[in-house]
Amino acid sequence: MESDARSVRQFLLTTFDGIGAAGAEKILSATKMGPRQSPSKLKEQDIAQLYMAMKNVNLTEGQTMQVLRYANRVPLQFQPAACAITQAVVANNWRAYGLSQSRGQLPVGPVTVMVRMASVWVPFTSESKEAIAAYPEIMRELRLGLQAVGRKFAMFLNRRNRVRQEGERREIFLRYMGEVATAVASARITANAAGRISTAGCCTSPNVKPPKPIRGLMSVAKRSIQRTEISVRMC
């Protein structure tokens, strides 16, 4: 990959989407590289180390919500604190929807909210048209709209968490399924049946049908996998 960046820090900021100044500092700290180190002078070992750091560093930690403001089709890039849109986002209780938020601050998380006010007459705070005035009617509509978005966002987070927890339970279940099934089968096999069925060879011989405990556990695991795959497709 060719780049005109003169430093590794500038290379990370200008080449990759989603990496800000704080994220670049985390990656450089993990690799113990200097911020002014030239990308063209990196060795193969340095490149591999940089790649591993980009995979392992949590860039979403401490990241605040990004608010994109629009008046009709015009983006509002200045005076965010004076704008009704930013004030409505800050005033909304995002903790109820699964995000961390300090009082009077934007919520923390890799989330982007885009709000567009469409009107033939947009009330701006000044003639520069950089921020929307916080009229009561506008604040009420913004609050209702953000709450509706927050409820859908909370549903998405809950569904994703259930899928992740289901996957973790399935991995633990499959990890110990053989040992549990063998122990249960050994406890139930009588002395007479022990001479006919070998629990050690039930899973290796294709002609021997697994004992009932193992078949039951395998059936449960199969149903669990199917439910998880359905939930993943819904997400």
Secondary structure, DSSP 8 states (H G I E B T S, - for coil): -----SSHHHHHHHHSTT--HHHHHHHHHHHT--TT--GGG--HHHHHHHHHHHHHS-TTTT-B-EEEEEETTEEE-S-STTSHHHHHHHHS-GGGGT-B--TTS--BSS-EEEEEE--SS--BSSTT--SB---HHHHHHHHHHHHHHHHHHHHHHHHHHHHHHHHHHHHHHHHHHHHHHHHHHHHH--HHHHTT--TTTTTT-TTS---HHHHHHHHHHHHHHHHHHHHHHH-
